[in-house]
């Protein structure tokens, strides 16, 4: 019999599972917006560290939190039109970091989009968030290669990550990967087939794990919940 069992580490006489989380920030944000639309509850002031820690017993009764990585991007192209939006996002990142969450920033890229139908033919300039899928995949391989966790939970419902997950399962057969699918995001059968231990979030958990109205950072700065997020 293999000892310690697959997915666990032995430290002295303690057997436990090291769990890390990789969060697609915009996928989770889309879920929070869905809660606001469908339930009229604003959960944008979400305490991600507290939320994900609450899922550890569901993952395994010997699960221990190692690291949380939150992947996002600042909409710099809105600096002139919506400086308030940028400020809220930056303040929220500081709050996440104050709880020990590692925030990895991507970027937005300009994209020309052509609309062509009976009534409209027009080119529009849009901005698309880039690098998140690649950044999540790279971090997944990094954590496994450095043996920094035994199970990696990816907070996303994005099937674009499946090729990286399949390859990681081949290269690191002793490691475990699952998806935690945010509320209201599509739950593809492909995700369950590739990562059978995956499960969906309940919006009530968002409500139960919001930041307090005021957060004091290590430097003494206080960040208050935006009025728009109450």
Secondary structure, 3 states (H helix, E strand, C coil): CCCCCCCCEEECCEEEEEEEEEEEHHHHHHHHHHHHHHHCCCCCCECHHHHHHCCHHHHCCCEEEEEEEEEECCCHHHCCCCHHHHHHHHHHHHHHHHCCCEEEECEEEEEEEEEECCCCEEEEEEEEEECHHHHHHHHHHHHHHCCCCCEEEEECCCHHHHHHHHHHHHHCCCCEEEEEECCCCCCCHHHHHHCCCCEECCHHHHHHCECCCEEECCCCCEEECCHHHC
